Each structure stands twice: as C-alpha cells, then as structure tokens.
C-alpha cells in the first residue's frame, strides 16, 4: 500500500504545482496584458463618439452652406403640402367623402329594430 500512497501524493503534488504555475501566469502575465488591452479599447471607444458628432456637425454645416436658401424653403413647403395631402387623402380613403357617406346612408337606412343602432 505504501507504493499507492506515494503515487497519489506524487500526482497530487504535480497537480498542485501545475495549478500554481497556471495561476501565477494568469495573475502576473495574462491579466495585466488583458487589462491594458481593455483600457486601450475603452479609450478608443470614448474617442469615437466625439469624432462622429464633430464629423456630422461639420458635414451638416457644409451641406447647409452649399444649399441655397430658396431650396430649403421650397422643400419645406413641399414636405408640408405632401403631409397635409397624405393626411386628408388617408382619412378620406377610410371614411370616404361627405357625399359618399350620405349616399350610403340613403341607400341603406338604419333599421330601428337593429339593437346596435341608436338615435
């Protein structure tokens, strides 16, 4: 039995030595390297947003400078006209015009026996 005890002790000591070496490598070599890389990525990410904002502002400023003022006014008018026509046509496509509603009402008068109809 003494031989098997010595084999188990030797295997346990070897496993402990390997774990200590791996833990030391992780603690003193790998972790500092990864921490520095993460810091670099965070700094780069922090610099991205201000650069994008600065680029968008510069691009919009240049585009607005190059665009004549009449084009801006005309496009705004066209947009408003389109929106009002879309709103009006959209409602009339669902509800119909006033004449169509009256014509449907005359053709199909509501039945007073209909429980869903109220006057």
C-alpha positions in Angstrom: 0.0 0.0 0.0 2.9 2.4 0.6 3.5 2.4 -3.2 0.0 3.6 -4.0 0.2 6.3 -1.3 3.4 7.6 -2.8 1.8 7.6 -6.3 -1.2 9.5 -5.1 1.0 12.0 -3.2 3.2 12.5 -6.3 0.0 13.0 -8.5 -1.4 15.5 -6.0 1.8 17.4 -5.7 2.2 17.5 -9.6 -1.4 18.8 -10.0 -0.8 21.4 -7.3 2.4 22.6 -8.9 0.7 22.9 -12.3 -2.2 24.8 -10.8 0.2 27.2 -9.0 2.1 27.8 -12.2 -1.0 28.4 -14.3 -2.5 30.7 -11.6 0.8 32.7 -11.4 0.9 33.0 -15.2 -2.7 34.2 -15.2 -2.2 36.6 -12.3 1.2 38.2 -13.3 1.3 37.9 -17.0 -2.1 37.4 -18.7 -4.3 39.6 -16.6 -2.1 42.8 -16.8 -1.8 42.3 -20.6 -5.6 41.9 -21.0 -6.3 44.8 -18.7 -4.1 47.1 -20.8 -5.8 46.0 -24.0 -9.3 46.6 -22.5 -8.2 50.1 -21.4 -6.9 50.8 -24.9 -10.3 49.7 -26.4 -12.2 51.8 -23.9 -10.2 54.9 -24.7 -10.6 54.3 -28.4 -14.4 53.8 -27.9 -14.6 57.0 -25.8 -12.9 58.9 -28.7 -15.2 57.6 -31.4 -18.4 59.4 -30.3 -17.0 62.9 -30.2 -15.3 62.3 -33.6 -18.6 61.1 -35.1 -20.5 64.1 -33.6 -17.9 66.5 -34.9 -18.0 64.9 -38.3 -21.8 65.1 -38.5 -21.8 68.7 -37.5 -19.1 69.6 -40.0 -20.9 67.7 -42.8 -24.3 69.3 -42.0 -22.8 72.8 -41.8 -21.1 72.3 -45.2 -24.2 70.9 -46.7 -26.4 73.8 -45.4 -23.8 76.3 -46.6 -23.8 74.8 -50.1 -27.6 74.6 -50.3 -29.3 77.8 -51.5 -31.9 79.2 -49.1 -34.7 79.0 -51.6 -34.2 75.3 -52.0 -34.6 74.8 -48.2 -37.8 76.9 -48.1 -39.3 75.2 -51.2 -38.5 71.7 -49.9 -40.1 72.5 -46.6 -43.2 73.8 -48.4 -43.4 70.7 -50.5 -43.0 68.5 -47.4 -45.8 70.2 -45.6 -48.1 70.1 -48.7 -47.3 66.4 -49.1 -48.1 65.7 -45.4 -51.4 67.6 -45.5 -52.5 65.8 -48.7 -51.4 62.5 -47.3 -53.4 63.1 -44.1 -56.5 64.3 -46.0 -56.4 61.5 -48.6 -55.7 58.9 -45.9 -58.7 59.9 -43.9 -61.0 60.1 -46.9 -59.8 56.7 -48.1 -61.0 55.3 -44.8 -64.1 57.4 -44.2 -65.0 58.4 -47.7 -66.1 61.9 -48.7 -69.2 63.5 -47.2 -71.2 62.8 -50.3 -70.3 59.1 -50.3 -71.3 58.8 -46.6 -74.7 60.4 -47.2 -75.3 58.3 -50.3 -74.6 55.1 -48.4 -76.8 56.3 -45.6 -79.7 56.9 -48.0 -79.3 53.5 -49.8 -79.1 51.5 -46.5 -81.2 53.3 -43.9 -80.6 52.1 -40.4 -83.2 49.7 -39.1 -84.8 50.8 -35.9 -85.1 47.1 -34.8 -81.3 46.9 -35.0 -80.1 46.7 -31.4 -76.7 48.2 -32.3 -78.2 51.3 -33.8 -79.0 54.3 -31.5 -80.6 57.6 -32.4 
